[in-house]
Amino acid sequence: MRIDLHTHSTASDGTDSPAELVRNAAAAGLDVVALTDHDTVAGHAEAAAALPPGLTLVPGTEYSCRLDGVSLHMLGYLFDPEEPALARERDLLRDDRVPRAREMVRLLRERGVPVTWERVRELAEGTVGRPHIAAAMVEAGVIDDVSAAFTAEWIGDGGRAYVSKHELDAFEAVRMIHRAGGVAVFAHPLALKRGRCVPESAIVRLAEAGLDGVEVDHFDHDAAIRDRLRGIAGDFGMVATGSSDYHGSRKPCPLGLNTTAPEQFEALTARATGAKVIGPPAS
């Protein structure tokens, strides 16, 4: 089985609609795909309705979190989307993205960058985020590609036009996902290329607090980091996942670039009580 547990659609910052994403996942030879848009479950219904024969969908969300002053992402899978506390938190996380993005556009314009909020909002069909601002900067000819925006020069963490946003405490994220019957996996925990990361000791602290898994096989992790994370997962009884972190044409990482072993996937889903995977339609 080929299992990819981290993808994005136009419900957040991907370029495929949820329906296109599941069709592309099937075309890429995947058996299982998780839709994990940022701070929203808005794409799940469309993805489920368009699910091709032979493909299983895992509903999920990538939550914006913070720990010891460092931003991080927590993948929640198979939680009850109607659970009130977690639903309220998603609303807070998503709604705060709009004033944040508007302020970053203002700061960019102060620095002579010809981007507009109207264009950023057009590019963001769903939850607005920094990749949409970066895409507008590419369109304006300011930078060559989206990744060039995520620097100290522009909108990278701590950059000249960076604005912080509401983020959920990482320990509280684990607790809330569990209370909604889901499982929590730390996304790309040591992606040092992206900027500041929490130390490995923080991963251990989260494991001791009930973290279910860590995303080990990710394009931002080199071989040595993957080995260290796999060791931590094994030492603390956590699941080790792998994924593409697919964003369509916005990032150079195709579906199935990294995958999760079937036995790890089974261990992950066995822990969930809030929702079930959505199986392929009957033939």
TACORNOR-V295544 format. One record per residue. N is the residue number from 0. PHI is phi in whole degrees, 0 to 359 (none if undefined). BURIAL is b if it has 9 or more other C-alpha atoms within 8 Angstrom, else e. Layout:
n = [N | N]
phi = [PHI | PHI]
burial = [BURIAL | BURIAL]
This chain:
n = [0 | 1 | 2 | 3 | 4 | 5 | 6 | 7 | 8 | 9 | 10 | 11 | 12 | 13 | 14 | 15 | 16 | 17 | 18 | 19 | 20 | 21 | 22 | 23 | 24 | 25 | 26 | 27 | 28 | 29 | 30 | 31 | 32 | 33 | 34 | 35 | 36 | 37 | 38 | 39 | 40 | 41 | 42 | 43 | 44 | 45 | 46 | 47 | 48 | 49 | 50 | 51 | 52 | 53 | 54 | 55 | 56 | 57 | 58 | 59 | 60 | 61 | 62 | 63 | 64 | 65 | 66 | 67 | 68 | 69 | 70 | 71 | 72 | 73 | 74 | 75 | 76 | 77 | 78 | 79 | 80 | 81 | 82 | 83 | 84 | 85 | 86 | 87 | 88 | 89 | 90 | 91 | 92 | 93 | 94 | 95 | 96 | 97 | 98 | 99 | 100 | 101 | 102 | 103 | 104 | 105 | 106 | 107 | 108 | 109 | 110 | 111 | 112 | 113 | 114 | 115 | 116 | 117 | 118 | 119 | 120 | 121 | 122 | 123 | 124 | 125 | 126 | 127 | 128 | 129 | 130 | 131 | 132 | 133 | 134 | 135 | 136 | 137 | 138 | 139 | 140 | 141 | 142 | 143 | 144 | 145 | 146 | 147 | 148 | 149 | 150 | 151 | 152 | 153 | 154 | 155 | 156 | 157 | 158 | 159 | 160 | 161 | 162 | 163 | 164 | 165 | 166 | 167 | 168 | 169 | 170 | 171 | 172 | 173 | 174 | 175 | 176 | 177 | 178 | 179 | 180 | 181 | 182 | 183 | 184 | 185 | 186 | 187 | 188 | 189 | 190 | 191 | 192 | 193 | 194 | 195 | 196 | 197 | 198 | 199 | 200 | 201 | 202 | 203 | 204 | 205 | 206 | 207 | 208 | 209 | 210 | 211 | 212 | 213 | 214 | 215 | 216 | 217 | 218 | 219 | 220 | 221 | 222 | 223 | 224 | 225 | 226 | 227 | 228 | 229 | 230 | 231 | 232 | 233 | 234 | 235 | 236 | 237 | 238 | 239 | 240 | 241 | 242 | 243 | 244 | 245 | 246 | 247 | 248 | 249 | 250 | 251 | 252 | 253 | 254 | 255 | 256 | 257 | 258 | 259 | 260 | 261 | 262 | 263 | 264 | 265 | 266 | 267 | 268 | 269 | 270 | 271 | 272 | 273 | 274 | 275 | 276 | 277 | 278 | 279 | 280 | 281 | 282]
phi = [none | 250 | 234 | 242 | 252 | 203 | 218 | 228 | 237 | 293 | 293 | 229 | 241 | 271 | 253 | 268 | 295 | 305 | 293 | 297 | 298 | 292 | 294 | 292 | 297 | 295 | 295 | 279 | 86 | 280 | 261 | 222 | 223 | 255 | 262 | 231 | 294 | 291 | 57 | 204 | 245 | 297 | 270 | 296 | 296 | 295 | 297 | 295 | 293 | 260 | 299 | 286 | 302 | 89 | 250 | 254 | 254 | 251 | 289 | 203 | 212 | 258 | 268 | 280 | 227 | 216 | 214 | 53 | 81 | 248 | 286 | 208 | 238 | 240 | 274 | 251 | 237 | 56 | 269 | 285 | 292 | 267 | 301 | 298 | 295 | 290 | 296 | 297 | 295 | 300 | 299 | 298 | 298 | 288 | 294 | 288 | 292 | 290 | 298 | 297 | 296 | 299 | 292 | 294 | 299 | 299 | 296 | 295 | 295 | 300 | 265 | 86 | 274 | 277 | 252 | 235 | 297 | 300 | 289 | 300 | 294 | 296 | 290 | 267 | 292 | 239 | 295 | 283 | 206 | 302 | 301 | 289 | 295 | 299 | 297 | 294 | 293 | 296 | 303 | 281 | 79 | 282 | 227 | 275 | 209 | 301 | 299 | 293 | 283 | 269 | 226 | 296 | 291 | 235 | 244 | 293 | 308 | 79 | 288 | 297 | 243 | 279 | 227 | 286 | 223 | 298 | 224 | 274 | 305 | 299 | 293 | 293 | 299 | 299 | 297 | 291 | 298 | 295 | 297 | 270 | 82 | 261 | 238 | 243 | 231 | 287 | 281 | 27 | 294 | 239 | 279 | 297 | 297 | 275 | 126 | 294 | 237 | 289 | 289 | 300 | 297 | 289 | 297 | 297 | 300 | 293 | 299 | 294 | 269 | 112 | 307 | 275 | 195 | 229 | 278 | 271 | 272 | 216 | 295 | 269 | 249 | 278 | 298 | 294 | 294 | 298 | 297 | 295 | 294 | 296 | 294 | 297 | 301 | 295 | 295 | 247 | 66 | 262 | 281 | 252 | 253 | 220 | 197 | 269 | 55 | 293 | 233 | 72 | 282 | 282 | 222 | 275 | 226 | 288 | 305 | 80 | 304 | 230 | 225 | 258 | 295 | 305 | 292 | 289 | 297 | 297 | 295 | 292 | 293 | 295 | 275 | 268 | 231 | 277 | 203 | 246 | 296 | 257 | 283 | 295 | 295 | 296 | 277]
burial = [e | b | b | b | b | b | b | b | b | b | b | b | b | b | b | b | b | b | b | e | b | b | b | e | b | b | e | e | e | b | b | b | b | b | b | b | b | b | b | b | b | e | b | b | e | b | b | b | e | b | b | b | e | b | b | b | b | b | b | b | b | b | b | b | b | b | b | e | e | b | b | b | b | b | b | b | b | b | b | b | e | e | e | e | e | b | b | e | b | b | b | b | b | b | e | b | b | b | e | b | b | b | b | b | b | e | b | b | b | e | e | e | b | e | b | e | e | e | b | b | b | e | b | b | b | e | b | b | b | e | b | b | b | b | b | b | b | b | e | b | e | e | b | e | b | b | e | b | b | b | b | b | b | b | b | b | b | e | b | b | b | b | b | e | e | b | b | b | b | b | b | e | b | b | b | b | b | b | e | b | b | b | b | b | b | b | b | b | b | b | b | b | e | e | e | e | b | b | e | e | e | e | b | b | e | b | b | e | e | e | b | b | b | b | b | b | b | b | b | b | b | e | e | e | b | b | e | e | b | b | e | b | b | b | e | b | e | b | b | b | b | b | b | b | b | b | b | b | e | b | e | e | b | e | b | b | b | b | b | b | b | b | e | b | b | e | b | b | b | e | e | b | b | b | b | e | b | b | e | b | e | e | e]
